[in-house]
Amino acid sequence: MAQQILTPKTLHPKFGNYVTVLSIDGGGIRGMIPGVILAHLEAELQRIDGEHARIADYFDVISGTSTGGLITAMLTAPNKENRPMYDAKEIVPFYHEHCPKIFPQPRTLLGWAMDTVKDLTGPKYDGKYLHQLLKKLLGTTRVDPKPIWTVDDHKVMDAHLSDICIGTSAAPTYLPAHHFTNTDENGKSERFDLIDGGVCANNPSLVAISEVTKIILKKDPNYTTFASENFRFLLVSVGTGSNRGEKKYDAKSCAKWGPLSWIAHQGSTPITDVFMEASSDMVDYHNTLVFEAFRSQDEVLRIEDDTLHGDLASVDKATPENLRNLEELGKKLLKKPVSRLNLRTGTREPVPNAGTNEEGIRRFAEELSKEKKLRLSNANILRPRYGSLITILSIDGGGIRGMIPAVILANLESHLQELDGKDARLADYFDVITGASTGGLIATMLTAPNENRRPLYAAKDIIEFYHHHSPKIFPQSTSYFRSAVNLMMDLLSPKYDGVYLHKLLKELLGQKRLNDTLTNLVVPAFDIKKLEPIIFSTYSARSDKGLDAHLSDICIGTSAAPTYLPAYYFTNNDENGKPREFNLVDGGLAANNPTLVAISEITQEIMKNNPDFNKINVRDFRFLVLSVGTGNNKTEKKYNAKSVAEWGPLSWIYFNGTAPIVDFFMEASGDMVDYHTAVVFQAFAGSRDHFLRIEDETLKGDMNSVDIATPKNLKDLENKGKALLQKPVSCKSLATGLRQPIENGGTNDESLKLFAKSLSDEKKLRRINYAKAMAAATSTTSATVVTVTETTTVTATLSTTTT
């Protein structure tokens, strides 16, 4: 099997919304028309993304037949710098230079007469110049030297591009059939006897779509977010023109034709023209039907001219004048309205309010650029092996006090947007986002994908989420009588039934699973049946399907704080279909501050030789960590030994509207992690500046509650978060156990701004190193699908596709 390497140009479709396909029809010298159209498309891409943009950087598959197959090879074959051999704008000059030599025209009447006789007894052209040109141009480049795609599991199909291009261009009566042999993985040779691919698919767009669909059905990991029934294709299909409008033939005259007239009539070959046009038109018909059926009409752009006549409709009239006329025709086609096949009449008609083809290309260029950027952003931020640091965001548990980290994270995301643009999101920068309890919910909101494969929530939207939903999750008593009733209920059952929270999370997260997250998510919970912590981790979910639970179940489980919300039970099937049961309570019992949990998960992956970390040693301790707390009341000194000494079990479970035993365990868990983290980062030289903990230890009264979700208290918590941004950055004193300001450390806001700069720099470093690594390893930039016809077995498709 050929080698599979991810390239920085066309990131795998699983990171985006669409599979992008470019299809180019066959048509001899009329390939000049797609040459003009594609030059314009590439110019639009360069306008958006810079002068180095090339068409192959944007399409997952580029498909071509006959002359379209040649253009496909020119756009995708690599030069010495591992970039496309030809810019799109160079295709037009290529046709001007070489077509007259591929299709030499007779200069005298005698020459014309001799050619006419020759045309009846052999191919019209000997093909020698074409063969020589393609072998020189493409050398020993094969279909799949080192691209994203592999060759359909059969090495025998990994042929030289020159042989494929010669074969797909071998139009019956015009050019000789072509044969060659290729060797499979066992060293066995197979012979191919080929004629023009237009015989089976002159418009090869459905061939490309079928190839991709086969891959999706094989559950290829590069298409994990696609299902074949979703039909998420973005298709640009470029025709080479036709003479439908000329009405060159009619039944009355054709009824008198014998074999000779079908083969040669007024300088053309009717039998070939008819088959080619029929093939192309039926594909156009089926494409239109399928895209309309999936309500995807706006995701296909077909550019075709049905008004060719005379020499312009010829596939081989390669005079300088006719080639110039074809170029001008392509330019005029850009100014014509976007059209679509009318399924009732079979003719192409202008699409209302769609503008010109030029405007259609601009829209598609913008969509292609957006898709490419989306994939780059969604590629789970480039792997740590391409950078210098492993980035972690950790969010504590704390009920409604999650409002405080929401404010802090909104601030960080705004700093990132100042550096890298308004579309920047936290999930684009962190290798792992971890959270416990309410922090697990925030972490999930930041990493779960929406329908566009972007984070479900921007950080700033989480603040409003808490304002809107917290009062419904934790409804407050409105009378003394009801409070008394609730007190009795609180002693006998969870304080809140969790119904609203469960419904909300299931609606919000739907069927999304742990392995669907945009970056690695780590959420601790505690299994009360096994009496042991359980860590839900994207890393584990990839290898253990039993842990790849629905995100809604994970969030409900990690938020099930004892005495406040009911414990949560669910099952999830493992890879053998066997249910695994979970009996969960709040993740804060295991790790209310989950920073060390995240570090431990990553350390395990490094020790397992996960290729994401293949240049990182555990002892390097190359972490960049932001840990955000939800506040506590250390300064209030709410409890003392004298009063607590008199408590019985009831007071430990319920005291002044709180659950002291739960609070103590949560605080102790969080503080010990804070202490250990501070020790570890100070122990590793140079790591102290790579850890930022933001926490407020001055909460008092209602603000220290995890569940008093009144509008006033929620607003106070939001303001507390904003005030915390202006407080000095602090660190844990290993001597006293208390947090104290760092001398000359600035404010938390200033530290977050510096932290954002470190994240942005790390992301840029990874992109640079990634591009260098891939440039050294990659020889082509996009998949190629070329249709040919084999004379002994009816049809065959040579393609580069992922398996």
Secondary structure, 3 states (H helix, E strand, C coil): CCCCCCCCCCCCHHHCCCEEEEEECCCHHHHHHHHHHHHHHHHHHHHHHCCCCCHHHCCCEEEEECHHHHHHHHHHCECCCCCECCCHHHHHHHHHHHHHHHCCCCCCHHHHHHHHHHHHHCCCCCCHHHHHHHHHHHCCCECCCCCCCEECCCHHHCCEHHHHHHHHCCCCCCCCCEEEEEECCCCCEEEEEEECCHHHHCCCHHHHHHHHHHHHHCCCHHHCCCCHHHCCEEEEEECCCCCHHHCCCCHHHHCCCCHHHHHCECCECHHHHHHHHHHHHHHHHHHHHHHHHCCCHHHEEEECCCCCCHHHHCCCCCCHHHHHHHHHHHHHHHHCECEEECCCCCCEEECCCCCEHHHHHHHHHHHHHHHHHHHHHHCCCCCHHHCCCEEEEEECCCHHHHHHHHHHHHHHHHHHHHHHCCCCCHHHCCCEEEECCHHHHHHHHHHCECCCCCECCCHHHHHHHHHHHHHHHCCCCCCHHHHHHHHHHHHHCCCCCCHHHHHHHHHHHCCCEHHHCCCEEEEEEEECCCCEEEEEEHHHHHHCHHHCCEHHHHHHHHCCCCCCCCCEEEEEECCCCCEEEEEEECCHHHHCCCHHHHHHHHHHHHHCCCHHHCCCCHHHCCEEEEEECCCCCCCCCCCCHHHHCCCCHHHHHCECCECHHHHHHHHHHHHHHHHHHHHHHHHCCCCHHHEEEECCCCCCHHHHCCCCCCHHHHHHHHHHHHHHHCCECEEECCCCCCEEECCCCCEHHHHHHHHHHHHHHHHHHHHHHHHHHHHHHCCCCCEEEEEEEECCCCCEEEECECC
